[in-house]
Amino acid sequence: MLNKKLEEKKVIRDNIHGNIQIEYKIIMDLINTDIFQRLRRIRQLGGTFIVFPSSEHSRFVHSLGVYALIKKIVEEVDDLKANLSEREKIIVMVAGLLHDIGHGPLSHAFEEVFHTNHELMSIKMIQEDTSITRVLESYEKNLSKEVASIISKSHPNSLLVQLVSSQLDADRMDYLLRDAYNCGVSYGNFDLGRVLKSMCVLDNKIVFKESGVHAIEDYIFARYHMYWQVYLHPAATAYEIIYAKVMHRFKQLCEEGYTFNYPVNLLKPLLNKDVSVQDYFKLDDYSIYYFIEQFQYEEDEILSELASCFINRKLFKYLDTNDLDKAKSLVMQCERDPLKQDYYFENREVSSSFYKYYGHLNTQAIIVKMKDNSLEELYNASPLVNAIVQSAKKKTDSKLYYHRQYLDKMKELSNETS
């Protein structure tokens, strides 16, 4: 029953993969659930649209893209086509489709504030009594647990796990191409066709032929540049910091027994350490923006001001600082009120490495099949990757973000200490 097909294939037009074809009924049934449709209301890039206005694409379209890419791989890469049964191919397509259903509003910024984990929430949404669970179980008993095991990386067939989660998986390949396209930048482009052409299976691992190393190097550097030019852009970071401050203030006011002018019952379950799937499901970007818009009119000065900054793009300013003591001194001289120090300033350090070296043939590593059929980690197979990893430390960037009301004073103080 799992391989039951639609009477007529469905085709969805996509700006990255062209025609995305849906032939299995289970895929269409899952797309039509309320939980999957919610992803239309979750932006893929959180606050990045504040810098790149065209990056309005959603987790919904990215999830469709991951499904489409996995479908392409299992149907066109000869080794995977031969090594996987029809059932396994369908299950890994399902896992790719559902891998992001647990994302909250503003994606990763939401997790930071409310201490949630989108992967764990995805697994809950798949395994607990939800519309997703009911669809999966209607096709095959315990199918929900098996799909969840791919996302949790515990499935016994490592090939299925690698397709959804590894250093070179369908998820990352789709979001790099999709995010670059929608942001209007070229940093994330790489030769997807060449990468897939070099993909093969050896010792039950997905590996890549040595002839594809140059295309993989392009992929690695696309990932590196997208992080520093797009994902970690300081203005987008400033926007997400304000969002975090707004929600932290909301939490603090709730703890203090503050009475809000507008009902906040939808948000209050988030104050629990283990928010239920049902309460989590009710939240999306639209509902969070509604609450923050209402917060502008609250009597609490800090909440009102931060909400106004968020809604009207009055971003925090920032200056580079690698000296934490100097940053603390600047804050103390600008603002004496400890409460405002907490809410109007943030010292943020971000870091990113373009490639994670495992030192062994871990299934999460990028493994290269050399011409003599031996296996090497990309670090050892690519002189370029090897040289950069050897010569460069993990890149970090430290900035002090502050409310723009302190701009003149901060300039004056930073000039005095420079």
Buried (B, 14 or more C-beta within 10 A) or exposed (E): EBBEEBEEEEEBEBEBBEEBBBBBBBBBBBBEBEBBEBBEBBBBBBBBBBBBEEBEBBBBBBBBBBBBBBBBBBEEBEBBEEBBEEEBBBBBBBBBBBBBBBBBBBBBBBBBBBEBEBBEBBBBBBBEEBBBBEBBBEBBEEBBBBBBBBBBBEBEBBBBBBBBBBBBBBBBBBBBBBBBBBBEBEBBBBBBEBBBBBBBBEEEBBBBBBEBBBBBBBBBBBBBBBBBBBBBBBBBBBBBBBBBBBBBBBBBBBEEEBEBEEEBEBBEBBEEEEBEBEBBBEBBBEBBBEBBBBBBEBEBEBBBBBBBBBBEEBBBBBBEBEEEEBBBEBBEBBBEEEEBBBBBBBBBEBEBBBBEBBEEEBBBBBBBBBEEEEBBBBBBBBEEBBEBBEEEEEBEBBBBBBBBBBEEBBEEBBEEEE
